[in-house]
Structure formats: structure tokens, C-alpha cells
Amino acid sequence: MKAAWAALIAILAFAGAARADDYPTRPITIIVPFAAGGPSDAMARVLAERMRVSLGQPVVIENVTGAGGSIGVGRAVQSPPDGYTISFGHLGTHVANGAVYKLKYDLVADLEPVVLLPSNPMIIVSKNAVPAASLKEFIEWLKSRPSPPTAGTAGAGSGSHIAGVYFESVSGIKLQYVPYRGTAPALNDLIAGQIDLIVDQTSNSINQVRAGTIRAYAITDDKRLPSAPEIPTAAEAGLKGFNMTLWSGMWVPKGTPKEIVTKLNVAAVEALNDPGVRKQLESQGLEMTPKDQLTPEALGTRQKAEIAKWWPIIKAANIKVD
């Protein structure tokens, strides 16, 4: 009996190794937990197109929206750990949501990190009808409103929501949040003047800022963006302490063979090092990940550190969704 069990274990181990050696043999899906056309979707599509070259199989995007991205992440967690489903997300979906929603999964224990992706400083933008030319004037205008100004978000716990809460805490302003299925539809309503502002990902808003359809006041980084040097940092504009970067990453379900995780990491790193990909991402205002941080371990370390930082802030703000 012992010999039979040993033989069975050996066969299963060999089969697993063979699958890892052959991988991939069919299309791979990246689940983006936000609407098509938004900043996460845009980054994922640029990377997927180049990863296809390295992996030799199509890499398709599936947009699974709702509940601040937690539904899409849950879909990935429940997928087989075979490397054919990748969870794309960021500070909101893979950190903040754990403090906001009663999740049926553990953001750390149920996922394997693959790669730390480029980061996105936030940007404070308003509809063009706001009569303010600087961040100081904008804050004064917000405080003068007879009712709380409306701020678009991608849902409770999303990056835009957490950034809005952070903005409230450093500016002393109370906002009324308007949730959308992603920041792309929120941006459409800002352009139309249906809401007052968004503390948005720079990559989502920068083209509309350049087109003059919305107004930008500051970015939440400690330095100006090379792609938009005319926009001051929040500190330069008079709002010290408002510093936030929305980093992104890729994960796979827990139990995915290490060899497959390595293959996916190599494909992602090759994509990020491709000059054409870099140009596209940098033109969107994204900050590329340092080369020594392009590892699964770096993403895992960042995620755990950000959970320790943000969960107390989120819970103190009483952001909670059942």
C-alpha cells in the first residue's frame, strides 16, 4: 500500500511538472476588475499584447466589474491554479478592499504575487465650470459650497475613493461620493459637468486635461511628472501631506506552480522592458517600476506593507461595505 501511494504521488508530481514545462498551451485570461477604457484596463491591454509574444499564446482581457473591484478579484481567486487566469489589480483592489468589504477570500493567503507593475500618482481634477485657477482657490471654492461637493469614484474602497478620503483628511473638506463601475464612466460625467471632481489616477485623466475638457490642480507625488511638468505637486500647490501613489500588480491563484509563476513574471518583465511598451505607459503618466523590484517577492512585500499602512486609516474613516 505504501509503495502504491508513493507511486501515485510520484505520478502526480511528474504530471504537474509536465504541465509546467508545456505551459502555456492555450489562451491566458487577465481579469481586470474595472470597466473597459479605464486606467487599469488600459495598462493591462498594453501589457497583454506584448506578453503574448513571450508566451506564444493569446492573452485576453476580461472586465469583471463591481464592488470596488472585489468581484473581479474573487473570480480570479476561485479559478484553477494553473496559470491561465491572472488577477490584475492595485492598491485599492488588493489592499484597501480587505478593510472595506467582507471578502470571502484572503488577499494575501489566497493569491500568489507575480510582478509589481508601474505606479500611478493621483491627480486632483474638476469640471471646467469650477471658477478656480489654483489648488488653493479650488479648496476655497469647495468649502464655500452650500452642500458637500460631489466626487466620482470607482466604488467604495477603490483607489479614487481612498484618495478622496485622504484628500478630505488633509484639506478639511467633506465630500459626497458618487460611485461608478470604474473611473472611466466617472470621468465622462466629470467632463459633462455632472459631478464636481475626482481624485483620479493620472493615466485616466491626463489626456482630458491636455484636451482642456477638465481642469487639473495638483498631483499627489513628491515630484512633478516628466510627461506633465506644468502640473504642480500637492505640496507645491499648498497642500502638504497629500502624497499617494497607486501601484498595480499581477497575481495568480494560490497553489499555481512556481515554474508557471516564473514564466509569467518573465513575460511581464520582458513587456515592461520593451521600449514601445515603456513609451506608451510613460505617456500616460505612469512611473515605471525599478528593475530590482520586478519580482514576485517585491510585490508580496509591497502588498503586506501597504496593508499595514492603509487598513488603520481606512478603518478610522469608517469606510465599510457589507
N, C-alpha and C positions, 0 to 999 in steps of 0.2 A: 504493500500500500504506500509506504514512504517513497519507494522508488517511482511509483506511478505519479504521485504528487510532484516529485522533483522533476520528472519528465514533462509534466503538464506545465509547470512554472517555466521551465526552460523554453518550451514551445511558444508560450505566450510572450515571453521576453524577446525571443527571436522575431516573432511576428511584429511586435511593437517596433523593434529596431528596423525591420524591413520597411515598415510603413514610413518611418522617419527618413530612411535612405531614399525612398521613392518620392517622398513629398516634394512638391505638390503634384497631384495627378488630375486635378480638376479645379474649377474656379474658386477663388477665395473671396469671402464677403467681409467688408468692413462696415460695421454698424455705427452709423453716425446718429447720435440721439437727439438731433435737432433738424429743423426743416431744411429742405434743399435751398441753396442760394445764400445761406448764412456763412459766417466765418469758419466754423468747424467744417462744414460741408465743402467749402472752397479749398481749404488746406488738404482735406482727405482726398479730394479728387485729383489734386496736383500730385500728391504722393503716390496714389494708387496707380496712376498712369505710368509712372517711372518704375514702381515696384514690379509691375507686370513684366517688364523687360528682364529683371533679375530672376524672377521666379519662374518665368516661362509659362504662366497661366494667367487668364484674365483676373483682375482684381476689381470687384464691383462694389458700389456703394449702395447700402440700404438705409434709408432715412426712417428711423423709428422714433416718433416724437411723443411728447407728453411728460407731465410731472417733472419738469426741470431736467429732463434727460434720464431720469431713473428708470423709465420703462425700457428704453433702448439698452441701457447697461444691463438690466435684468435679463433681457433677451440673450445677450452675449454670455452672461454667466451660466444660463441654462443650456447653452449649446454644448455639443460633444467637444471634449478637449483634444481635438485632432488637428488644430492649426488652420481650419477652414473658416473660422469665424473670429474676427478681430474686433475688439471694443475700442472705439476711438472716443476720447473724452478729454476733460481738462479739470482745472481746479474746482469748478462747480460740480461736475458730474461724479468725479472720483474722489472728492474730498468733502465739499460742503454738503452734498446730499445726505451723507451719513449722519449729519447733525440736524437735518431738516425733516427727512422722511423716515417713516418706519419701514425700512427696507427689509426684504425677505432674503437678503444676501449680505455678505460682509465684503466691503470694498477692498480690503487687503487680503483676507484669508481665501476668498473665492476667485481671485484673479492672479495671473502671472504677468508681471511687467515685461514689456518688450523693448520700448525705446522712449526716451524723453524727447519730445518734439519742440519746435520753435515756440517762443513765448510772445504774448501779445499785451503790450501795455494798454490800459483802458484810456478812453478819451471822453471828455465831457462835451456833449453836443446838444444843441437846442434847435427848435424850429426857427425859421428865418424871421418870423413875426416878433420874436423877442427883441425889445429895444435895448440891447446891451452889446457893447463892443469889447468888453474885457471880462475876465472871470469875476473880478470884484463887483463890477456892475451887474453881472448876471446873478450873483448871490444876493445882491441888494434887491433885484427885481423879484427873485424867488421869495424872499422874506416879505415882500410887500403884497403878495397875493392874498386876497380875502379867504381863499380856501387852499388846501395843500396842492402844490403843482403836481401834474401827472408825469410819471416816469415809466417808460416802457421797459419790460424785462422779458426774458425767455422763460419765465416761471419762477416759482418760489425756490430759492437755493441756487439758481443759475448764477453764472458769473456776473451778469448785468445786475441781478438783484443784490448779490453780496456787495458789489461795488457801490450800488445805490445806498445801501445801509451804511457802508463805510463813509460815503460822502455825507450822509446825514450826521454821523457822529463827529466829523471834523468841522462841519460848517454850521451846525446848529439848526438845520432846516428839516422840516417834516415833509416827506413826500407821500403821494398817493400812487401806489404801484399798479400798473396795468399789465397783466401777464399775457404773453403771446406764446405760440408754439416754437418760436425762435426769434432771434434778433433781426432776421431779415424782414419778416412782416411788421415787426415793431418799427423798424427803420422806415418802411413805406408809410406808416401812419405819422411818423415824425415829419417826413417830407411834406405830407399833406396837411400838416398843422393840427392833427387830431390829438396829439399829446405834446407836452412841453419839452421834454428832454429824455435823453438816455445816457447813462454812463456805460458806454459801449466798448466792445473790442475795436481797437484802432483799425484792424483789417476790414471790419464790416462797414465802417463809416467813412474812411479816408477818401474814397473815390467821390462820395457825395459832398464831402467838404470841398474837395478840389473843384467839383462842378458848381459849387455855390448854391446847392439846394438845401443845405443845413449849415449851421454855424458852429465852429469849434472854439473852445476856450482854453483847454489845457489837456495835457496827457499825464498819466499817473506814473511816470518813470522818473528816475533821478537824472536823466539826461534827455536832450531833445532827439527826436528821430531823424536820422540822416535823410529819410525819404520825405520828411515834412518839417524841415528845420525852422519854419516860420511859426510853428505852434509851440508856445512855451510849456515848460513843465508846471505842474500844480504849485510847486514851491516857488518857482519864479513868478507865477501869477498871483502869489499872495496866500495860497492855501497850503501851509506847511503840514507835513504829517500824512498827506494823502498820496501814498505810494503803493501801487498794487500792479502785479504782473500776472496775467492769466496764461500759465503754461499749459501745454497739451501733451498727450501721450497716447501710446497704444498698449493694450493689454490683451491677453487671451485667457480662456477659462483655466482654472486651477487644474493641474494634472496633465497639461499639454507637455509632451516630451521635450526635454531640454534641447535636443538636437533641432526640433522644429522651431522652438523659440529663437535659437541661434540663427537659423536660416531667415526667419522673418526680420530679425534685428539687422542682419547683413543687408537684406534687400532695402530696408528703410534707411539705413546709413548711406548706402550707395545712392539712393534717391536724394537724400539731403546734401550729399556732396556733389551732385550733378549741377554744373554751372547754370543750366537752363532752369532747373527747379529752384535753385537759390535766388535767381533773378526774379522769378515770379513771386516767391514768398516775401522777399525783401521789399518788393514794390508795394506789397500790401501792408507794410509797416511792421512785419514780423521780425523778431530778433532771433537769429539762428542759434541753436544750441552749441556750446563749446564742444569741440571734438572729444575731449576726455569725459564728457557727460553723456555720450551717445551709447549708453549701455543699459541693460535691464536693471542692473544694480543701482544705477544713478536715479532711474525713475522710481524704483521702490523706496529709496532713501528720501527723495523729494516728497513723495506722496505721504509717507509717515510723518515727516517733519511738518508738512502743511496741515495735516490733521491735528497735530498737537498745537499748532498756532491758531487755526481758524475755528475749530469746534467751540472753544470757550467764548470767542467773540460772537459767533452765531447764536449760541445758547443764551448769552447775556442779552442779545437783541430780541430774544423770544420768537425767532423765526421757526415756526413749526407747522408741518402739514401731516395729517394722519394718512 
